[in-house]
Structures are given as structure tokens and as C-alpha cells.
Amino acid sequence: MSAADEVLEIIKQNPGGIMVSQIQKATGLSCSAVSKALTELKSKGTVEEVVKGCRKYYRPK
């Protein structure tokens, strides 16, 4: 399973939105690996980024 697949599974389990730090804890991936996976998923249109105040959340599209 690729990093993007792991990240997508965690995001699907949290449809209300999840932060990068929570994704890191759930997957055990590094910050840079999560960031690359999120960039890939956002470019495919699978995940959307939601900004609430100073925090960014990611949720399935």
C-alpha cells in the first residue's frame, strides 16, 4: 500500500476532517511523506483542504 493509499484510508475514516498531525499519528508516516501524499490526493481531486482559523483539515471529496 502506498503512502497516498494509507493517507486516503485515514481521511475516509474521518469524513468531518482530520489534521496532518493526526494523519501522521495514525499512519506512522513522516511529515514530508504525509505532505507529498496529500499533494497527490488533492491534485487527483480525491481530497479537499478546509481551513478553519489557523488550522488545515483534510476530508474526502
N, C-alpha and C positions, 0 to 999 in steps of 0.2 A: 504494500500500500504506500502510495506516495505521500509526501507531506501535505500536499494540497487536498488529497482524499481524506487524510486524518483530520485536517482543519475543517473541511466541509462537514464531516460527520458530527463534530462537536458543535458547529454552528447550527446544524439541523436539529440537534437535541436542545437547543436554546433559541427557539424562534423569536423570543422577545428581544434578543440581542445579547451579545457577550463581548467582553473587552479582551484585548490582546493578552494581558497578564493571565486572565482566566483560561484562555486557549493554551497558553504556554504550560500552565499547571496541569491541565487535563491531558495534554499530549506528550509532555516532556521534551518538546522541541525548543530550540533556541529562539531568541527574539528575531534574529535575522531570517531563520527558516520560516517562522510564522509570517513575518512580513512579506517574504517572497511568495509564499502560498496565497496570502490574501490578495496581493497584487495580481497574481494569476487568476484567482477566482473572480475578482472584480472585473478584470478585462474580459472574461468569458460571460459576464452578466449573471453569474450564479449567486453572488453575494453582494449585498449593498452595505455601504458605510453610513451610519447615522451619528450625527454629532449632537450631544446633549451637554450643554455647558462647555466645559473644557475636556470632556471625555468622548472617545470614539467607541461606538458599538458596531458590531458586525452581525448581520442577520441574513437568513436566506431570502432570496428574491422570489 
